[in-house]
Amino acid sequence: MINNIPKKAGLGYRLYKKYIHFFHNHLFYKNVYYINKENLPPLGEPTMIVSNHQNCANDPIAILMGLEPQYRAYTIARGDVFSWNPLVTKFWYWLGMLPAYRLNYEGAEALQNNAETIRISGGKLLEGHRLIMYPEGTHQNKRWLGDFSFGYTCLAFETAEADGFQHDIKILPTANHYSSYFGIQEDVLIRFGTPISLKDYYEQYKEKPRTTQRIVNKLVREQILSLMLNISDLEHYDAIDWLRESEFGTRYSIEHKKNPKYLPEKQEADKLLVADLEQLMQNDKSTWDDICTQIGEISRQEKQLGITNEQVLHPWGASKICLSLLCQVLLFPLWLVSLYPNGIHYWLPKAFLKTDKMFTNSLLFIIPIVVGIPLFSLLTLLVMGLVWGLWWQALVWILLFYPLAFFGYLEGRWMKTTWRNLKVLFNKGKVNQLRQKTEQVFNKIKSII
C-alpha cells in the first residue's frame, strides 16, 4: 500500500480552522460528539467520507472539526455557490470546497464542469487528503435518507483506475444527528462506520464497473442507515418527530436505560422508538392513524397557545414565574448591552432566509463567524479607537463579544420559557385539558408497544 502523508496546510488556514473550531465547539453547539472516531483510516490513506445530508453547511463543518487540525480536508459542495462572486469562489477553494454541478439545479450545460472537479478531488485523494461527499446531492428537511447518486462511486473507482489501481481507496460511511436543526447551544453527533476497502472490488470493477458500483453503493447506504435516525414513515413524520421530542420520548429513553440528555444514547433510544412505531403501523394501521390524528390535534393546540409539551406537562408555579420575571427585569439592561453585535448576528440571517428553513443554522453560523465578528471588531476599533480615542475600552468590548453572546442567547431563551409559562398560567383550563389528552395518548401508545 502506498501511504502519502499530505503536506500540512498553510499557517493562515490552520489559524482560521482553530478560530472556527473554537466557536463551533464552545459557543454554537453545547456538545459535539464523535463516535467511533478510531474507525478513521490513518492519515495518508485515500479516504472518502460519505455521509447523510440534513443541515446544509453545518454537516461538513461538523465533520471537518473532528479531523486532523493541521491538514486540509476537501468537500464536494453544490455548484451554484461558486457563481456568486470571484472573490467568494477563491475563498471556497481556499477552504477546500470543490463544486459539484447537478442536472436538476445547475442544468445540463454545467455538468461538463464536473470533469475538472473529479480530476482535482481524485488527485487530492491520492495525495492522502480526506474527501467529504454527500451522495444525496442536496440536504433533506427531515430525519430520513434520500436516494443516492453514483457520483461518489464513479469518482472513487475512476480515480483508482487512472492511478493503475495502486492505491487502496477507502469509503467511510458516516452519519450526522442533531438534537435540533435550529438555534444555537444544541448538540451534534457524528458517527463513523466501518471503512469499506475498494481494493477488494477492483478486479470486479474492471469487468463490470456499473454492477460493482451498485454493490458498493448498497453497502455504503446500508451502513449509513444503521448509523442514523431514519424516519421512513413520511406520511406520519410530524407525529413521530413530535412524539420522540416530547415527554414520551424522554420516558421511553429512561425505560430503555438510555440517558435522554446524552445525545448518542438519546439517538439510540429514538431509533428503537421509531422501530416500535413502524411495527405498530404494520400490525394495526387504523389504530396508528388514529393516534397520529390525536397527536396532530395536540400539536396544533400547543402552537395556538404558543407553548411546548414541556410547559404542558411541567408548568411553572406562579411564584417561580414571578421570581423569573424579577430576575429578568434586573438583567434586562445587560441583555440590551449584549445585543451589539450579537443581536444583529442572530436576527440578520433570518433576512436571508427564503423558503428553505434548513439554511437557518448555516446562516447563523456563517454570517456571525465568517463575516460578522471580524467586521464588527474592526468597526468597534475604528469608532471607539480612532474617533473617541478609547483604544483599551474597544479591545475590552471586543473580548466581551463571546461571553456577551453566550449570555444574550441564554437570557433570550429564558425569556421565551418564562413567557410560555405565563401563557400556561393564563390558560389553565385549556392546558389542563391538553395535559389530559397528552397523557391519554402516551398511555395508549405505551399499552401497545
C-alpha positions as CSV (number, residue, x, y, z in Angstrom):
1,M,0.0,0.0,0.0
2,I,1.2,3.5,-0.9
3,N,0.9,5.8,2.1
4,N,1.2,9.5,1.3
5,I,1.1,11.9,4.3
6,P,-0.2,15.1,2.8
7,K,1.6,18.4,3.3
8,K,0.4,20.4,6.3
9,A,-1.9,23.3,5.4
10,G,-0.6,26.8,5.5
11,L,-0.4,28.8,8.7
12,G,-3.4,31.0,7.6
13,Y,-5.6,28.0,7.1
14,R,-4.6,26.4,10.4
15,L,-5.2,29.5,12.3
16,Y,-8.6,30.1,10.6
17,K,-9.6,26.4,11.4
18,K,-8.7,26.9,15.1
19,Y,-10.8,30.1,15.0
20,I,-13.8,28.2,13.5
21,H,-13.2,25.3,15.9
22,F,-13.4,27.5,18.9
23,F,-16.8,28.9,18.0
24,H,-18.1,25.7,16.7
25,N,-17.3,23.6,19.8
26,H,-17.6,26.1,22.5
27,L,-20.4,28.6,21.6
28,F,-22.5,27.4,18.7
29,Y,-23.0,23.9,20.0
30,K,-23.4,22.8,23.6
31,N,-21.9,19.4,23.0
32,V,-20.1,17.9,19.9
33,Y,-19.8,14.1,19.9
34,Y,-17.6,11.9,17.6
35,I,-18.5,8.2,17.9
36,N,-16.1,5.5,16.5
37,K,-13.5,8.1,15.5
38,E,-11.0,5.3,15.7
39,N,-12.5,3.9,12.5
40,L,-10.9,6.8,10.5
41,P,-8.2,5.2,8.4
42,P,-4.7,6.5,9.2
43,L,-3.9,9.9,7.6
44,G,-2.3,9.4,4.2
45,E,-4.6,6.5,3.2
46,P,-7.0,7.9,0.5
47,T,-10.3,8.2,2.3
48,M,-13.7,9.3,1.1
49,I,-16.1,10.2,4.0
50,V,-19.6,9.7,2.7
51,S,-22.5,10.9,4.9
52,N,-26.2,11.7,5.0
53,H,-27.0,15.3,4.5
54,Q,-29.6,17.2,6.6
55,N,-28.3,20.5,7.8
56,C,-26.6,22.3,4.9
57,A,-23.1,23.7,5.7
58,N,-23.3,22.6,9.3
59,D,-22.8,18.9,8.2
60,P,-19.4,19.2,6.6
61,I,-18.2,21.7,9.2
62,A,-19.0,19.3,12.0
63,I,-17.0,16.5,10.3
64,L,-14.2,18.9,9.4
65,M,-13.9,20.0,13.1
66,G,-13.3,16.3,14.0
67,L,-10.4,15.7,11.6
68,E,-6.7,16.5,11.9
69,P,-6.4,20.2,12.6
70,Q,-3.1,20.7,10.7
71,Y,-4.3,19.2,7.4
72,R,-6.8,20.4,4.8
73,A,-9.8,18.2,4.0
74,Y,-11.9,18.7,0.9
75,T,-15.6,18.8,0.5
76,I,-17.8,18.5,-2.6
77,A,-20.3,21.3,-2.4
78,R,-23.2,22.5,-4.6
79,G,-22.0,24.2,-7.7
80,D,-24.3,27.3,-7.6
81,V,-22.4,28.8,-4.6
82,F,-19.3,29.1,-6.8
83,S,-21.0,31.6,-9.1
84,W,-21.8,34.3,-6.5
85,N,-18.6,36.3,-6.8
86,P,-15.0,35.6,-8.0
87,L,-13.5,36.5,-4.6
88,V,-16.1,34.3,-2.8
89,T,-15.2,31.5,-5.2
90,K,-11.5,31.8,-4.4
91,F,-12.4,31.7,-0.7
92,W,-14.4,28.5,-1.2
93,Y,-11.4,26.9,-2.9
94,W,-9.1,28.0,-0.1
95,L,-11.4,26.4,2.4
96,G,-11.2,23.1,0.5
97,M,-14.6,23.2,-1.2
98,L,-14.9,21.8,-4.7
99,P,-18.0,22.3,-6.9
100,A,-20.4,19.6,-8.0
101,Y,-22.9,20.6,-10.7
102,R,-26.3,18.9,-10.8
103,L,-28.7,18.4,-13.6
104,N,-31.8,19.5,-11.6
105,Y,-30.2,22.6,-10.2
106,E,-27.4,24.0,-12.4
107,G,-28.6,22.5,-15.7
108,A,-27.2,20.1,-18.3
109,E,-24.6,22.6,-19.7
110,A,-22.9,22.9,-16.3
111,L,-22.4,19.1,-16.0
112,Q,-19.3,19.2,-18.1
113,N,-17.6,21.2,-15.4
114,N,-17.7,18.1,-13.1
115,A,-14.8,16.5,-15.1
116,E,-12.4,19.1,-13.6
117,T,-13.8,18.6,-10.1
118,I,-13.3,14.8,-10.5
119,R,-9.7,15.4,-11.6
120,I,-8.9,17.7,-8.7
121,S,-10.6,15.8,-6.0
122,G,-9.2,12.5,-7.2
123,G,-5.8,14.0,-7.1
124,K,-6.3,15.1,-3.5
125,L,-7.5,11.6,-2.6
126,L,-4.3,10.1,-4.0
127,E,-2.2,12.7,-2.1
128,G,-3.7,11.3,1.2
129,H,-6.3,14.0,1.9
130,R,-9.7,13.3,3.3
131,L,-12.6,13.9,0.9
132,I,-16.2,14.6,2.2
133,M,-19.1,13.8,0.0
134,Y,-22.9,13.7,0.2
135,P,-24.4,11.4,-2.4
136,E,-28.0,12.5,-1.8
137,G,-27.0,15.6,-3.8
138,T,-28.9,18.0,-1.6
139,H,-29.9,18.3,2.1
140,Q,-33.1,16.8,3.3
141,N,-35.6,18.7,5.5
142,K,-36.4,15.7,7.7
143,R,-34.6,12.9,9.5
144,W,-34.6,10.4,6.7
145,L,-32.2,9.2,4.0
146,G,-32.8,10.2,0.4
147,D,-31.7,8.4,-2.8
148,F,-28.0,8.2,-3.6
149,S,-26.4,9.2,-6.9
150,F,-23.4,7.2,-8.1
151,G,-21.2,10.3,-8.4
152,Y,-19.1,9.3,-5.4
153,T,-18.5,5.7,-6.6
154,C,-17.7,6.9,-10.1
155,L,-15.1,9.4,-8.6
156,A,-13.6,6.7,-6.4
157,F,-13.2,4.0,-9.0
158,E,-12.2,6.3,-11.8
159,T,-9.5,7.8,-9.6
160,A,-8.3,4.3,-8.8
161,E,-8.3,3.3,-12.4
162,A,-6.4,6.4,-13.5
163,D,-3.8,5.6,-10.9
164,G,-3.4,2.0,-12.2
165,F,-5.2,0.7,-9.1
166,Q,-2.1,1.2,-6.9
167,H,-3.9,3.0,-4.0
168,D,-6.5,1.3,-1.8
169,I,-9.2,3.9,-1.7
170,K,-11.5,3.6,1.3
171,I,-15.0,4.8,1.7
172,L,-16.0,5.6,5.3
173,P,-19.8,5.6,5.8
174,T,-20.7,8.4,8.3
175,A,-23.9,9.9,9.7
176,N,-24.8,13.1,11.4
177,H,-27.5,13.7,14.0
178,Y,-28.7,16.9,15.8
179,S,-30.7,17.4,18.9
180,S,-32.3,20.2,16.9
181,Y,-31.7,21.7,13.5
182,F,-32.4,25.2,14.6
183,G,-30.9,27.5,17.2
184,I,-27.5,27.5,18.9
185,Q,-26.4,25.6,22.0
186,E,-27.8,22.4,20.7
187,D,-25.9,19.1,20.4
188,V,-24.4,17.5,17.3
189,L,-23.4,13.9,16.8
190,I,-21.1,12.4,14.1
191,R,-21.0,8.6,13.9
192,F,-18.3,6.9,11.8
193,G,-19.0,3.5,10.4
194,T,-16.6,0.7,9.2
195,P,-14.3,1.6,6.3
196,I,-15.0,-0.2,3.0
197,S,-11.9,-1.1,1.1
198,L,-12.4,-0.6,-2.7
199,K,-9.3,-2.7,-3.4
200,D,-11.5,-5.8,-2.8
201,Y,-13.6,-4.7,-5.7
202,Y,-11.0,-3.6,-8.3
203,E,-11.0,-6.8,-10.3
204,Q,-14.7,-7.0,-10.4
205,Y,-14.8,-3.3,-11.4
206,K,-12.6,-4.0,-14.4
207,E,-15.2,-6.5,-15.7
208,K,-18.5,-4.9,-14.6
209,P,-18.0,-1.3,-13.5
210,R,-21.6,-0.3,-13.1
211,T,-22.6,-3.5,-11.2
212,T,-19.6,-3.1,-8.9
213,Q,-20.7,0.5,-8.1
214,R,-24.2,-0.7,-7.3
215,I,-22.8,-3.3,-4.9
216,V,-20.5,-0.8,-3.1
217,N,-23.3,1.9,-3.0
218,K,-25.6,-0.6,-1.4
219,L,-23.0,-1.4,1.3
220,V,-22.4,2.3,2.0
221,R,-26.1,3.2,2.1
222,E,-26.9,0.3,4.5
223,Q,-24.2,1.4,6.9
224,I,-25.4,5.0,6.9
225,L,-28.9,3.8,7.6
226,S,-27.7,1.8,10.5
227,L,-25.8,4.8,11.9
228,M,-28.5,7.5,11.6
229,L,-32.1,8.1,12.8
230,N,-34.2,7.3,9.7
231,I,-37.9,8.0,9.9
232,S,-39.2,6.4,6.7
233,D,-42.9,6.9,7.5
234,L,-43.0,10.4,5.9
235,E,-46.9,10.3,5.9
236,H,-46.8,10.4,9.8
237,Y,-43.4,12.1,10.1
238,D,-44.6,15.1,12.1
239,A,-46.4,12.9,14.7
240,I,-43.4,10.6,15.1
241,D,-41.0,13.5,15.4
242,W,-43.3,15.3,18.0
243,L,-43.5,12.1,20.0
244,R,-39.8,11.4,20.3
245,E,-39.1,15.0,21.2
246,S,-41.9,15.1,23.8
247,E,-42.0,13.8,27.3
248,F,-42.9,10.4,25.9
249,G,-39.5,10.2,24.2
250,T,-37.8,11.1,27.4
251,R,-39.7,8.4,29.4
252,Y,-39.0,5.8,26.6
253,S,-35.3,6.5,26.8
254,I,-35.2,6.1,30.5
255,E,-37.2,2.8,30.4
256,H,-34.7,1.5,27.9
257,K,-31.8,2.6,30.1
258,K,-30.7,5.4,27.8
259,N,-29.7,8.8,29.1
260,P,-32.1,11.3,27.3
261,K,-29.7,14.2,27.9
262,Y,-26.7,12.4,26.2
263,L,-27.3,12.6,22.5
264,P,-25.6,9.4,21.4
265,E,-27.9,7.4,23.8
266,K,-30.9,9.5,23.0
267,Q,-30.4,8.8,19.3
268,E,-30.2,5.0,20.1
269,A,-33.5,5.2,22.1
270,D,-35.2,7.2,19.3
271,K,-34.2,4.5,16.8
272,L,-35.8,1.9,19.0
273,L,-38.9,4.0,19.4
274,V,-39.2,4.6,15.6
275,A,-38.9,0.9,15.0
276,D,-41.6,0.1,17.6
277,L,-43.9,2.7,16.0
278,E,-43.3,1.3,12.5
279,Q,-44.2,-2.2,13.8
280,L,-47.4,-0.7,15.3
281,M,-48.3,0.8,11.9
282,Q,-47.7,-2.6,10.2
283,N,-49.7,-4.5,12.9
284,D,-52.6,-2.1,13.2
285,K,-52.6,0.8,10.8
286,S,-56.1,2.1,11.7
287,T,-55.0,2.5,15.4
288,W,-51.8,4.1,14.3
289,D,-53.6,6.6,12.1
290,D,-56.0,7.5,14.9
291,I,-53.1,8.1,17.3
292,C,-51.3,10.3,14.7
293,T,-54.6,12.3,14.3
294,Q,-54.7,12.9,18.1
295,I,-51.1,13.9,18.2
296,G,-51.7,16.3,15.3
297,E,-54.5,17.9,17.2
298,I,-52.4,18.2,20.4
299,S,-49.6,19.8,18.4
300,R,-52.0,22.2,16.8
301,Q,-53.3,23.3,20.2
302,E,-49.8,23.8,21.6
303,K,-49.0,26.1,18.7
304,Q,-52.2,28.0,19.1
305,L,-51.4,28.6,22.8
306,G,-47.7,29.3,22.0
307,I,-46.4,26.7,24.4
308,T,-44.5,23.4,24.1
309,N,-45.0,19.9,25.5
310,E,-42.6,20.8,28.3
311,Q,-44.9,23.5,29.6
312,V,-48.0,21.4,29.2
313,L,-46.6,18.6,31.4
314,H,-44.2,20.5,33.7
315,P,-45.6,24.1,34.1
316,W,-44.0,26.5,36.5
317,G,-45.8,27.7,39.5
318,A,-46.9,31.4,40.0
319,S,-44.0,32.0,42.5
320,K,-41.4,30.7,40.1
321,I,-42.8,32.8,37.3
322,C,-42.7,35.9,39.4
323,L,-39.1,35.3,40.6
324,S,-38.1,34.7,37.0
325,L,-39.7,37.9,35.8
326,L,-38.0,39.9,38.6
327,C,-34.6,38.4,37.7
328,Q,-35.1,39.3,34.0
329,V,-36.1,42.9,34.8
330,L,-32.8,43.2,36.8
331,L,-30.8,41.6,33.9
332,F,-32.6,43.5,31.1
333,P,-30.0,46.3,30.8
334,L,-27.2,43.8,30.5
335,W,-29.2,41.9,27.9
336,L,-29.6,45.2,25.9
337,V,-25.9,45.7,26.0
338,S,-25.3,42.2,24.7
339,L,-27.4,42.9,21.5
340,Y,-24.4,44.7,20.0
341,P,-23.3,43.0,17.8
342,N,-24.8,39.6,18.9
343,G,-28.4,40.6,18.3
344,I,-27.5,41.6,14.7
345,H,-25.8,38.3,14.2
346,Y,-28.8,36.4,15.5
347,W,-31.5,38.2,13.5
348,L,-29.7,39.2,10.3
349,P,-29.6,35.6,8.9
350,K,-33.4,35.5,9.0
351,A,-33.5,38.3,6.5
352,F,-31.6,36.0,4.0
353,L,-33.9,33.0,4.5
354,K,-36.4,32.4,1.8
355,T,-38.4,29.1,1.6
356,D,-35.8,26.6,2.7
357,K,-35.7,26.8,6.5
358,M,-32.8,24.2,6.6
359,F,-30.4,27.1,5.8
360,T,-31.2,28.6,9.2
361,N,-28.3,27.3,11.2
362,S,-25.9,27.5,8.3
363,L,-26.5,31.2,8.1
364,L,-26.5,31.6,11.9
365,F,-23.0,30.0,11.9
366,I,-21.5,31.6,8.7
367,I,-22.8,35.2,9.0
368,P,-21.5,35.9,12.5
369,I,-18.2,33.9,12.4
370,V,-17.1,34.3,8.8
371,V,-18.3,37.9,8.3
372,G,-19.8,39.4,11.5
373,I,-17.2,39.1,14.2
374,P,-14.2,40.3,12.0
375,L,-16.4,43.1,10.6
376,F,-17.7,44.4,14.0
377,S,-14.4,44.0,15.6
378,L,-12.9,46.3,13.0
379,L,-15.8,48.7,13.2
380,T,-15.6,48.9,17.0
381,L,-11.9,49.6,16.9
382,L,-12.4,52.4,14.3
383,V,-15.2,54.1,16.1
384,M,-14.1,53.8,19.7
385,G,-10.4,54.0,18.9
386,L,-9.9,56.5,16.1
387,V,-13.0,58.6,16.7
388,W,-13.2,58.6,20.5
389,G,-9.6,57.6,21.4
390,L,-10.9,54.7,23.6
391,W,-8.5,52.0,22.4
392,W,-8.4,49.9,25.6
393,Q,-12.1,50.1,26.0
394,A,-12.6,49.0,22.4
395,L,-10.3,46.0,23.0
396,V,-12.2,45.0,26.2
397,W,-15.5,45.3,24.3
398,I,-14.3,43.0,21.5
399,L,-13.1,40.5,24.1
400,L,-16.6,40.6,25.6
401,F,-18.2,39.7,22.3
402,Y,-18.1,36.0,23.1
403,P,-19.3,36.0,26.8
404,L,-22.0,38.5,26.0
405,A,-23.1,36.4,23.0
406,F,-23.4,33.4,25.3
407,F,-25.3,35.4,28.0
408,G,-27.6,37.1,25.5
409,Y,-28.7,33.8,23.9
410,L,-29.3,32.1,27.2
411,E,-31.2,35.2,28.5
412,G,-33.3,35.3,25.4
413,R,-34.2,31.6,25.7
414,W,-35.0,32.1,29.4
415,M,-37.3,35.0,28.4
416,K,-39.2,32.7,26.0
417,T,-39.6,30.0,28.5
418,T,-40.9,32.4,31.1
419,W,-43.3,33.9,28.6
420,R,-44.6,30.4,27.7
421,N,-45.2,29.5,31.3
422,L,-47.0,32.8,31.8
423,K,-49.3,31.8,29.0
424,V,-49.9,28.5,30.8
425,L,-50.9,30.4,33.9
426,F,-53.4,32.5,32.0
427,N,-54.9,29.5,30.1
428,K,-55.1,26.9,32.9
429,G,-58.3,25.3,31.8
430,K,-57.2,24.7,28.2
431,V,-53.8,23.5,29.3
432,N,-55.3,21.0,31.8
433,Q,-57.5,19.6,29.1
434,L,-54.5,19.4,26.8
435,R,-52.5,17.7,29.5
436,Q,-55.2,15.0,29.9
437,K,-55.3,14.4,26.2
438,T,-51.5,14.1,26.0
439,E,-51.3,11.6,28.9
440,Q,-54.1,9.6,27.3
441,V,-52.2,9.3,24.0
442,F,-49.0,8.5,25.9
443,N,-50.7,5.7,27.9
444,K,-52.4,4.3,24.7
445,I,-49.1,4.0,22.9
446,K,-47.3,2.5,25.9
447,S,-50.0,-0.1,26.3
448,I,-49.5,-1.2,22.7
449,I,-45.7,-1.1,22.2
